[in-house]
Amino acid sequence: MTHKPLLALGLALSLAAGAARADALDTRLDGVARAWAHANYEITDKSAQGEAAAQVAADADALARQNPGRAEPLVWEAIAKATEAGAKGGLGGLALAKEAKSLLERAEKINPAALGDGSVYTSLGSLYAQVPGFPVGFGDSGKARNYLQKALAANPNGVDPNFFYGDFLMRQKDYAGASKALQKALAAPARPGRELADKGRRAQAAALLGQAQAKLR
């Protein structure tokens, strides 16, 4: 009987410590997200963008190593590597894209709902859509469509799932479908703390929507 209060206190302290660690991780992930948005949308020089994205990936990798049971750092590492791949291009970019895919597959096994916005599926879908197909790369339009539709099922009104689905449909020459998806991307609700990312993605969506609508004229 005399040990019950001590056990209860120990449990309470353990829960409090766990919550504190989770809050600290979330704060650091927010920093990673802001650093990625800066690299992706504000740095225009490709070499500098690649370097900045590589640093974001390294920071996310450190978080992943410190939190092996969490998928979120793996997702951000993958997103940063995909940005670095786009900046680098060529065979070096393809190798980075493969690393990003592997990271996302690991994240999917841990928690496919990581970040709560369909990011795992969105990022996998965009990689399969944008990377060249066999024998050069792993690109696959069927897998791209499947993952992007999963992302939309998880986050039907989100700016990223709708933008990347619109981008995929543009690549498939479905300009009407692309136009509809991109209009939804532009109408997506704002994400608190992600103002820079929202602004950059909306600009991309508006530009791509203009291309889609020009094809329909």
N, C-alpha and C positions, 0 to 999 in steps of 0.2 A: 504493500500500500504506500509506503513512504517513498517508493521510487517513481510512482506515477507522475507527480509534478515535475520531476527532473526529466523524465522521458518526454513529457509534453513540451517542456521548455526547449529541450534539444531538438525536437521536431520543428518547433516554431522558428528556432534560430536557423535550422537547415533550410527551411522554406524561404526565410527572409534572405539568406545568402544566395539561394538559387535565383530568386527574383532580382536581386542586385546584379548578379552576373548577366542575366538576360537583359536587363536595362542597359548595362554597360555595352553588351554586344550590339544592341539595337542602335545605341548612340554612335558606335564606331561604324556600323553599316550605313547609317545616314551620312557619315562623313565620306565613306567610299562612294555612295551614290552621287553626292555633290561633286566629288572629284572626277567621277566618270562623266557627268554632264558637262563639266568644264572642258574636259579633254575632247569629248565627242562633238560639242556644239560651238565652243568658243575658240578652239585652236584650229586654224585653217591650214597651216603648214603641215603637210603630211608627215614629214620626219619628226617634227615636234609633237604632233598628235600621237604618233606611234610610241614615242618615248613616254609621254604622259600616261597613255593607256597601259603601257607596260608597268609603270609604277603603281597604278591603281590595281592591276592584277597581282602584283607582288604584295601589296597591302592586304588584299582580300585573301591571298594564299596564307599569309601569316595568321589571319583570323580563322581560316579553315583549320589550320594546324592546332590552334588553341581551342577550337570548338569542334572536335571531330564528329560529334553527333548532330551537328546543325547543317542544313542544306544551304542556307542563305549565303554564307560566304562563298560557297562553290559556285552559286549562280552568278554572283557579282564578278568573281574571277573569270568565269566563262564569258560574260558580257564584255568585260574589259579586253580579254584576249580576242574576241571577235572584232572589236573596234581596232585593236592593234593589227589584226589580220587585214582589215580593210585598208588601213593606212599603208601597210607594207606591200600588199599585193604579191603576185607571183608565187613561186614555190614556198617561200618563207611564210607568206600569208596563208597558204593552204595548210601548212604544218600547224600554224596557230589555230586555224579553224578546226582542225582535227582535235587539238587539245581542248578547245572550247566544247566540242561535242562530247568528249569523254567526261569532262567535268559536269556537264549537264546530265549525262546519263547517271553519274554517281549521285547527283543531287536528287534526281527523280526517284532513285531507289530509297533514299532517306526520307524525302518528303516532297512529293510532286506538287503540293500546294504551297511550297515555300514562297515567301514574300506576299502571299495572299492575293496575287493579281494575275495568275496564269503565266508568270515569267518563265518557268521551266519549259512549258510547252511553246510559248511564243518564241523563245530563243532557239529551241531546237528546230521549230518550223522554219524560222528565218534562215538558219544555217542550211537546212536541206534545200531551201528555195534558191539561195544565192550562190552556193558552192557549185562548181562544175560537176557534172555527172561522170560516171564511169567512162573511160578508164583513168581520167585525170583525177577526179575527186569522188566524194561520196554523195553529191547532190542527187535528190530523188523527189520529183514533183508529187508523187503519191504520198510519201512520208511527210512532205512539207504540208500538204493539204490536211492530212490527218492530225498532225500536231497543232496546226493553226486553228482547226475547228475545235480541238480540245481546249485550246486557250480561250476561244470565244465562249465555249460552254462554261468555263470557269469565271470569265470576266467579260460578259457580252457587251458592255458599254465602255470598256477600257480603251484608252488612246492607242496603246501599243499593239494589242491583239488586232484591232481594226486596221491600224496602219499597215502592219506586216501582212495581214490577209489581203488588203488592197494591193500592196506591192506584189504579192504572189499572183493575184488575179491579173494584174497588168502583164506580168511575165507570161501568163497563159493566154494573153490577148482577149481576156474577158473584160472588156472596158466598162460595160454596164455594171457588172458585179463589182469591179474595182471602184467605180465611182460611188456606188452605194456604201461600200466599206469605208472609203476615205471620208465621206460626209459624216459617217458615224464617228470616225476618229476625231474630226474637227469639233463635233458636238460633245465629246467626252467630258465628264466632270473633271474639274481641277483636282490635282493631287497635292495636299498640303505638304510643304517642304520640298516639292519637286517642281518648283516654278520654272527653273531654267530648262529642265528636261521637257516639261510640257510645252514651253514656248518653242523649243527647237523641233520637237516632234510635230507640232502643229504646222510649223513652217514647211517641213518636209511633206506633210500630208496635203497641204494646200498646193504645193508645187506639183505633186504627183496627180492630184485631182485635176489640175489644169490640163495635164497631158492626157488623162483619161477622157475628159470631156471633149478635148480637141479631136480625139480619135472617133468620137461618136457623131461628130458634125458631118 
